[in-house]
Amino acid sequence: MIEIPIWVLVAMGVAIAVLGLMLWTNLRERNFTVKVPDIDSFEEALPSIAGMTRAIILEGNHAELFFNGDGFFPRLLQGIAEAKETIHYETYVWWKGDICRQVAEAFSARAREGVEVRLMLDAAGSFQMDKKLYEMMEEAGVKLARYHPIRIQDLGQLNKRTHRKLAIFDGKTAFVHGHGIAHQWTGNGQDKDHWRDTGVRLRGPIVNAAQSVFAQHWVEQTQEVLVGEKYFPHIEAEGGLRMHMMAGAPLGGISDLELMFKLAIASAQKELLIQNPYFIPDEESCELLYKAVKRGVDVRVMFPGPVTDSALVKHAGHHHFENLLKRGIRLYEHQKTMIHQKIMIVDGMWSHVGSTNLDDRSFDINEEAGVGIVDNGIAAQLKEAFESDLKGCIELKAETWSRPLWHRMLDGVCYLLSGQL
């Protein structure tokens, strides 16, 4: 037996306790709050939204919206085929389906032709990926990286995922969207097996901002720094739209995207339209929505009904529905398919398109990306799509919204877990 002085044991115990406390404080989700002031107009709020979210407002851009898989995948494959020097793609989801093979073959073909193809996959979101497709792309020369793979040295980062969906071609064209690479995103949102989603193709100086977002994760995972005209070319104005690119990278405080959404809600004066698959508003967001209705804003929110990829999220979202309905927020459940687009439209003049869900995970944990577009025309197109989707919705009413006790208890329990959903 080895005799150890009692003071050594005490010192070891204290050291272990201190290290454990340091690890807990570093990894735990901190409860930060913000106080958003009353804002008289969106134009007044826009410089603050850009400044607080570290997003420069860039002029001279062009945007083209696309809807569902039938709108997205032909344009994606076209972009891959037409790229001359570089293809950069980042996604959370790469699951199953013939479209996975088509995209992998397109990436592989261009890599064999000498185009630099870089593909960033989230390690968790691409877990279902066919290994043969991964190996095919790797053999063809595609540079592949997995975001936060399962490694002992990265255990503290396993809960933090990249949920971004980005494509950049030759540093001159960018896609920002919500689509994943899977069968569910093909088609035209016609049934429960083909989801609704929305994205946008960008040209102009905003593409440099999108490239910066991709480059951030690429250098983090591969240590390869993207430098030069090939990646960040000088881009002349290609349109008349103002835009700002936002990326969520939570570091323990208030995320840029959370600030952006809350400032946008606070700035609405006439109309606020939201489509989001994970609508779990916190107390602050609810209060901002109540204030919006009180000052005369038409607030309408659309989210999935019976077709959802997470029953837990659905129940967590229900937690605030009774109060939201009583306070005048209009809520719509889409019945036909999964509503997966993440859209916000303020006063018919500013729109946000991207990957961010309206929940704590997107705000506080995940890495997200989106683009804000200041343009009446883009807002009108998105509103037209919103109103078309309304035809497949049931509007919830305060006087008929009731749940049995067990349902309310389940909603409350799920809401307690909402920070991780």
C-alpha positions, 0 to 999 in steps of 0.5 A, spaced: 500 500 500 502 507 498 500 512 503 498 519 501 498 525 506 491 527 507 493 534 504 494 531 497 488 528 497 484 534 499 488 538 494 487 533 488 479 533 490 479 541 490 483 541 483 478 536 480 472 540 483 475 547 480 476 543 473 469 541 473 466 547 475 470 551 469 468 545 464 461 546 466 461 554 466 464 553 459 459 548 456 453 550 459 447 554 456 447 561 459 441 565 460 442 572 457 436 577 455 436 583 451 431 589 452 429 591 445 427 599 445 421 601 441 423 603 434 419 607 429 420 604 422 425 599 419 429 604 416 431 607 422 432 600 425 436 597 419 443 601 421 442 598 428 441 591 425 447 591 421 451 594 426 449 590 432 450 583 427 456 585 424 453 585 417 455 591 412 449 593 408 452 592 401 448 595 395 448 593 388 446 586 388 441 582 384 437 576 387 432 571 384 428 566 389 427 559 388 422 555 391 422 547 393 426 542 390 424 543 383 426 550 383 433 549 387 436 543 384 436 545 377 439 551 379 444 548 384 446 543 378 447 548 373 451 552 378 456 546 379 456 545 371 458 552 369 463 553 375 470 555 372 474 555 378 471 554 385 465 550 388 464 551 395 458 548 398 456 547 406 450 543 408 447 540 415 443 535 411 446 530 407 441 524 407 438 519 402 435 519 395 437 519 388 438 527 388 444 525 393 447 521 387 446 526 382 449 532 386 455 527 388 456 525 381 456 533 379 461 535 384 466 529 382 465 530 375 468 538 376 473 536 381 476 531 375 476 537 370 480 541 375 475 545 378 477 546 386 471 543 389 470 544 397 464 541 401 463 542 408 458 537 411 456 537 418 458 530 421 451 529 425 447 531 419 451 527 414 451 521 418 446 517 414 450 519 407 452 513 403 459 512 404 460 510 397 458 517 395 463 520 400 469 515 397 467 517 390 467 524 391 474 524 395 477 519 390 475 525 384 479 530 388 473 533 392 476 537 398 471 534 404 471 536 411 466 534 416 464 539 421 465 537 429 466 530 428 466 525 433 473 525 437 475 525 444 478 532 443 472 535 441 467 532 446 465 539 448 463 541 441 459 535 439 452 539 441 454 545 436 453 543 429 453 547 422 446 548 420 448 553 414 446 552 407 450 555 402 453 555 395 458 559 392 461 559 385 467 562 382 466 567 388 461 571 384 454 567 385 452 565 392 446 561 394 443 562 401 437 557 402 434 552 407 434 545 403 438 539 405 441 534 400 435 529 401 429 526 397 425 530 402 427 536 398 425 534 391 419 535 388 414 541 389 412 541 396 406 537 393 405 531 399 408 529 406 414 526 402 416 532 399 417 538 403 416 546 402 423 550 402 425 557 399 432 559 397 435 565 394 441 566 388 445 572 389 449 576 385 453 582 386 458 584 392 454 580 397 457 574 394 464 576 398 460 576 404 457 569 403 464 567 401 467 569 408 461 565 411 463 559 408 471 561 409 470 561 416 468 554 417 473 552 412 479 554 415 476 552 422 476 545 420 482 544 415 486 550 416 486 552 409 486 559 408 482 562 402 486 568 399 486 571 392 482 574 387 480 567 385 476 566 392 474 574 393 474 577 386 472 584 385 465 584 384 461 590 380 454 592 382 449 587 378 443 590 381 440 595 385 438 591 391 441 593 398 443 586 402 446 584 409 449 577 410 448 574 417 452 568 420 450 566 427 456 563 431 454 563 438 460 564 443 456 564 450 452 571 449 447 574 445 447 571 438 447 576 432 441 572 429 437 573 435 438 580 435 437 581 428 430 577 429 428 581 435 430 588 432 426 586 426 420 584 430 420 591 434 421 595 427 415 592 424 409 598 423 404 594 418 405 587 417 410 581 420 410 575 416 413 569 419 414 562 416 418 557 420 418 550 421 421 550 429 417 556 432 418 556 439 418 563 441 422 565 448 418 570 453 422 576 450 420 574 443 412 573 445 413 580 448 415 583 442 410 580 438 404 582 443 407 589 442 407 589 435 400 587 435 398 593 440 401 598 435 397 595 429 401 590 426 398 584 422 402 579 425 401 572 422 406 566 423 406 559 419 409 553 421 408 545 420 401 542 422 401 534 422 407 533 417 413 535 422 420 532 423 419 533 430 413 532 435 417 534 441 418 541 437 411 541 435 409 540 443 414 545 445 411 550 440 404 549 443 407 552 450 405 559 448 400 558 443 394 560 448 397 567 450 399 568 443 392 567 440 389 571 445 393 577 444 392 577 437 397 574 433 395 569 428 397 562 427 397 557 421 398 550 421 400 547 414 396 541 413 399 538 407 407 537 407 413 540 412 414 547 412 421 548 412 423 555 409 425 560 414 422 566 412 421 573 415 418 579 411 417 586 415 412 591 412 413 589 405 420 592 404 425 587 408 425 580 408 430 574 411 432 568 407 436 563 410 437 557 415 435 560 422 429 557 426 426 561 431 428 557 437 434 557 442 438 552 439 439 556 432 440 562 436 444 559 442 448 553 439 448 552 432 451 555 426 446 559 422 447 563 416 442 568 412 441 574 408 437 580 409 434 583 403 431 590 402 427 590 396 419 591 395 419 586 389 423 580 393 418 581 399 412 581 394 414 575 391 415 572 398 408 574 401 405 571 394 408 564 396 406 565 403 399 567 401 399 561 397 401 556 402 395 559 407 390 555 402 393 549 405 393 551 412 388 551 418 388 558 422 388 556 430 383 560 434 383 563 441 376 561 442 377 553 440 384 552 442 384 547 447 388 541 450 387 536 455 391 536 461 396 531 459 397 535 452 399 541 456 403 537 461 407 534 455 407 541 452 410 544 458 416 539 459 418 539 451 418 547 452 423 546 458 427 542 453 427 547 447 434 549 448 436 543 445 431 541 440 
